[in-house]
Structures are given as C-alpha cells and as structure tokens.
Amino acid sequence: MISLPTGTRIWLVAGITDMRCGFQGLTAKVHTALEENPLGGNVFIFRGRRGDLVKVLWATEDGLWLLAKRLERGHFIWPQADGGKIHRTSAQLSMLLEGIDWRQPRRTAALLML
C-alpha cells in the first residue's frame, strides 16, 4: 500500500460508477457531483456495478494517480447510499482494498491474549 501523507482525507464515492471512466471522467465526477477539488490531495474511491472493481483517484504535488484493483473472489463492501461521499480512515481503506469488511472488523482471540 502507498503511504498517504498525514491529513489526507479518504472518501468513498457512494453509489455505482461507470468503470470505463478514466482521469477526466472521474475528476469531473468529483468536481460536479461531490463539489470537491479533485486536485486537492484527497483520495476518492469509486466502485463499479459488479462490486469486484474499485478505482482510486489521488492527486499529489507532482501528478494525478489512478489506481485500480479487482478482486478475484468476493466483492468490495460499499455503503448503501445512492450518492455523496463517506469519509474513511487509512485503516478502513487498507481493509477495503484487501476485501475485508471494514464496517465491523474484529480482533481474534489470539491477538487479545498477547
């Protein structure tokens, strides 16, 4: 995982996104639908209709990143909202990208007994 600078805000873009969109389509969606600056350093995560593909849009000082991840099995857990954005933490982003249900993570008994 790429480490994000301190203070970077992470947003899940609620609803379904057309995964054919590239840099221009996704930045336009961030600007118009979310009323955010796509070049402001925040991270925006979009999910496709089937739920097995996400795209991550992130602007840094020297350029714009567009990352994609497809799960071989399962799907990404996504909020039920039809629109808008939902703030997530870096830990929740890591869990999401690994295909873990970030809504109710649980520690195992073995970790608690250390």
N, C-alpha and C positions, 0 to 999 in steps of 0.2 A: 504494500500500500504506500502511496505517496504521502509523505507527512505534510499536513497543512499548517500554514503559519498560525500562530496564536491569534484568536479573534476572528478567524474565518467563520462565517455563518454558512450553515449547510441547510439547504431547502429541498424537500421532496415536492415535486410539482404534482399536485393531486390530479386525478383523472387519467385518461389514456392519451398518449402522444403518438402521432404518426412517426414511426421509427425510420421512415425514409428521409426525415429532416436531417440536415447537416448543420454546419455552423450558422448559416444565415437564418434558416427556419427556426432553430432553437433560440438564437439570440432575439429574434423578432417576437417569439412567444414570451420570453422573459420580459422584454420591454413593454409589449402591449397588454398581454393578459395578466401578468403579475405586477406590472408597473414598477419594475426594478431595473437597475442598471446592470446589464449583463457583463459589463467590463469592470464592475466594482470590486472584484476579488471574491465574491461569494461563490459557493458551489451550488449548482442546480442539478437535480437528478430527475430524469424522465423515465417513465415505464411504458412499454408497448402493450398492445391489446392482449397478447397471449400471456404476458406476465413473466416470460423467461428471459427478457432482454431489457437492460437499462442503459441509458446514455447519461454521462456525467459531463456537464459543461462548467469549465472553471477558467477564469481569466487571471493571469499573473501579470507581473510588471512587463514581461517581455513577450507575451503572446497569449493565445487562447487555446486551451486544451479541450479536446472532445474525446472522451474515453467511452468504450462500450464493453459491456460484459453480458454474456449469455450463459445461463445455467444449463448444464447437460441434463439434469433431472430437477424437478420441482419448479417453483416459481418464487419471485420476489414478493415479500409481504408488503402490501401497499395500503394506505389509508382509504376509507370508503368515500371520502369527499369527492364530489364531481369536479371541483375547481379550486383554485387558490394554491397556497403553499403551506407546508407544515415544517417547522424548524426541527432539526435533529442534531444530536451531538456527534462528535467524531467516533465515539464508541458505537453508537447506533448505526452510523454509516458503515463502519467495518463489519458489523454483524449483518447488515443488509446485503453488502456485497458478497458475503460468504454464504448467503442463502439462509441465514439464521433468523428466526422470528424475533425481531428487535422489540416487539411490544411487551413480551413477558420473558425476558431472559432469566434463567435460574442457575444458581450455583449448585454444583453437585455436592453430595455429602462428603466425598473425599477432599474437596477443597476446603470445606469448613473444618475438617479435623486436623489441619496443619497446625 
